[in-house]
Amino acid sequence: MEFKGDTAVEGLKGLLLEATGCDTAKYHGTWKEILLLDPDNHLPVLIEQFDSSGELIHRVRIKDLKLNRGLKEEDFRL
């Protein structure tokens, strides 16, 4: 995994991480993965996976993520 710096993709600002040389048999054909992390909470807002020829094979974009919406500490007690 390599940090590529601060960037913007499709209007999303974030921290760009890239992993290459993945074991394609283990990761369903993925050779390279790009993660764009929200700069405030470090959660992914964009995930792209590519095969060894550079073709996009999977893409996830997370929009309007809201954290801790009305949850209280007692909601997590067993």
Backbone torsions as a table, in degrees:
resi	resn	phi	psi	omega
1	MET	NA	132.7	-178.6
2	GLU	-128.7	132.7	175.3
3	PHE	-79.1	123.9	-177.1
4	LYS	-101.1	-5.9	176.8
5	GLY	110.7	-179.3	175.8
6	ASP	-78.5	139.7	-179.3
7	THR	-155.9	177.6	174.0
8	ALA	-132.2	132.8	177.4
9	VAL	-129.0	120.0	-179.7
10	GLU	51.4	40.5	178.4
11	GLY	83.5	-4.4	177.3
12	LEU	-92.2	123.1	176.4
13	LYS	-93.5	141.0	179.5
14	GLY	-176.6	-173.5	179.5
15	LEU	-99.3	124.2	-174.9
16	LEU	-97.2	125.8	175.6
17	LEU	-119.2	145.4	-179.9
18	GLU	-138.6	133.5	174.8
19	ALA	-120.5	131.1	178.3
20	THR	-129.1	162.8	178.3
21	GLY	77.3	24.8	179.8
22	CYS	-65.5	151.6	176.2
23	ASP	-71.3	105.2	-173.9
24	THR	-63.2	-30.1	177.9
25	ALA	-69.1	-38.5	-178.0
26	LYS	-76.6	-33.2	-173.7
27	TYR	-111.3	37.7	171.7
28	HIS	53.9	42.3	176.4
29	GLY	91.0	-6.1	-178.9
30	THR	-75.4	125.9	175.3
31	TRP	-107.3	-30.0	179.8
32	LYS	-137.4	140.5	177.2
33	GLU	-131.6	137.2	177.6
34	ILE	-117.7	130.7	177.1
35	LEU	-120.0	131.1	171.9
36	LEU	-110.4	118.0	-177.0
37	LEU	-102.5	139.8	175.2
38	ASP	-60.5	130.3	-176.5
39	PRO	-68.3	-19.6	-177.8
40	ASP	-87.8	-43.3	-174.9
41	ASN	-116.2	-3.0	177.8
42	HIS	61.6	23.2	173.4
43	LEU	-91.8	149.0	-178.9
44	PRO	-68.0	137.3	173.4
45	VAL	-114.6	-15.1	177.4
46	LEU	-149.8	131.4	176.3
47	ILE	-130.6	125.5	176.3
48	GLU	-128.0	136.1	178.8
49	GLN	-122.0	139.2	-176.5
50	PHE	-127.4	148.7	173.9
51	ASP	-84.5	-178.2	-174.6
52	SER	-68.3	-16.0	176.7
53	SER	-90.3	-2.2	179.2
54	GLY	92.3	4.8	-179.8
55	GLU	-80.0	134.0	177.5
56	LEU	-68.0	124.9	-179.4
57	ILE	-115.8	-15.3	179.6
58	HIS	-158.4	137.6	-179.6
59	ARG	-144.1	133.9	176.2
60	VAL	-130.2	128.2	174.4
61	ARG	-122.8	127.0	-177.3
62	ILE	-104.5	122.4	-178.2
63	LYS	-118.8	150.0	173.0
64	ASP	51.9	42.0	177.7
65	LEU	-71.4	127.4	178.4
66	LYS	-119.2	127.2	-177.0
67	LEU	-100.0	142.1	173.3
68	ASN	52.9	47.4	-179.3
69	ARG	-76.7	91.6	175.4
70	GLY	78.3	6.9	178.6
71	LEU	-81.4	142.4	178.2
72	LYS	-116.9	163.7	-179.9
73	GLU	-56.4	-38.6	-177.7
74	GLU	-69.8	-16.0	175.8
75	ASP	-65.7	-17.4	-176.0
76	PHE	-105.4	5.9	178.7
77	ARG	-86.6	139.6	178.8
78	LEU	-94.9	NA	NA
